[in-house]
């Protein structure tokens, strides 16, 4: 039996992945950021164009959405990684407290 054998009732190794709720919130944040970027890109281009350029405004909206989603995605990835690192540090500290080395 290995330490990953959970069928035998043994606890497997803990995952460093963020919780499901954190990942869902991160996904929603990327969607909201992308939608906001798209609206800003469309609105700014629509206001600047005097002859009513729907194609240009639409393409700038798509570009704004993509850039905003990438930016929010980078921040989300760094945040989730920091959360996992924080949790790992807490687990290591708990192990050191539980098994002191003298």
C-alpha positions in Angstrom: 0.0 0.0 0.0 1.2 3.5 -0.7 0.4 6.7 1.0 -2.0 7.6 -1.8 -4.2 4.5 -1.2 -7.4 6.0 0.1 -9.5 2.9 -0.7 -8.0 1.2 2.3 -9.1 4.0 4.5 -5.6 5.5 4.8 -5.4 9.3 4.5 -3.7 10.3 1.3 -1.4 13.3 0.9 -3.0 16.6 1.2 -3.4 18.6 -2.0 -1.8 21.9 -2.4 -4.5 23.0 -4.8 -6.8 25.8 -3.7 -10.3 24.9 -2.6 -13.1 24.6 -5.1 -14.7 27.8 -3.8 -11.5 29.7 -4.3 -11.2 28.4 -7.9 -14.8 29.3 -8.7 -14.4 32.8 -7.3 -11.3 33.2 -9.3 -13.1 32.1 -12.5 -16.0 34.5 -11.8 -13.4 37.3 -11.2 -11.9 36.7 -14.6 -15.3 36.7 -16.2 -16.3 40.0 -14.5 -12.9 41.6 -15.3 -13.2 40.6 -19.0 -16.8 41.9 -19.3 -15.8 45.1 -17.6 -12.8 45.6 -19.9 -15.0 44.9 -22.9 -17.6 47.5 -21.9 -14.9 50.1 -21.2 -13.2 49.4 -24.6 -16.4 49.6 -26.4 -17.6 52.7 -24.7 -14.4 54.6 -25.1 -14.1 53.8 -28.8 -17.8 54.6 -29.3 -17.4 58.0 -27.7 -14.3 58.9 -29.6 -15.6 57.9 -33.0 -17.7 60.7 -34.5 -19.2 58.8 -37.4 -20.6 55.9 -35.5 -18.0 53.1 -36.1 -19.7 49.9 -34.7 -17.1 47.6 -36.2 -14.2 49.5 -34.6 -16.0 49.9 -31.3 -16.8 46.2 -31.3 -13.3 45.1 -32.0 -11.9 47.5 -29.3 -14.5 46.0 -27.0 -13.2 42.5 -27.7 -9.6 43.6 -27.4 -10.4 45.3 -24.1 -12.1 42.2 -22.8 -9.2 40.0 -23.7 -6.6 42.3 -22.1 -8.6 42.8 -18.9 -9.3 39.0 -18.6 -5.6 38.3 -19.0 -4.7 40.9 -16.4 -7.2 39.6 -13.9 -6.1 36.1 -14.7 -2.5 36.9 -13.8 -3.6 38.5 -10.5 -5.8 35.5 -9.7 -3.1 33.0 -10.5 -0.6 34.8 -8.2 -3.3 35.0 -5.5 -4.2 31.3 -5.6 -0.5 30.4 -5.6 0.1 32.6 -2.5 -2.9 31.0 -0.8 -1.4 27.6 -1.4 2.0 28.7 -0.2 0.5 30.2 2.9 -1.4 26.9 3.6 1.8 24.9 3.1 3.7 27.1 5.5 1.0 26.7 8.2 1.1 22.9 7.7 4.9 22.8 8.1 4.7 25.0 11.2 2.1 22.7 12.7 4.2 19.7 12.0 7.3 21.4 13.6 5.2 22.3 16.6 3.8 18.7 16.9 7.2 17.0 16.4 9.9 19.3 17.9 13.5 18.5 17.2 15.9 19.0 20.1 
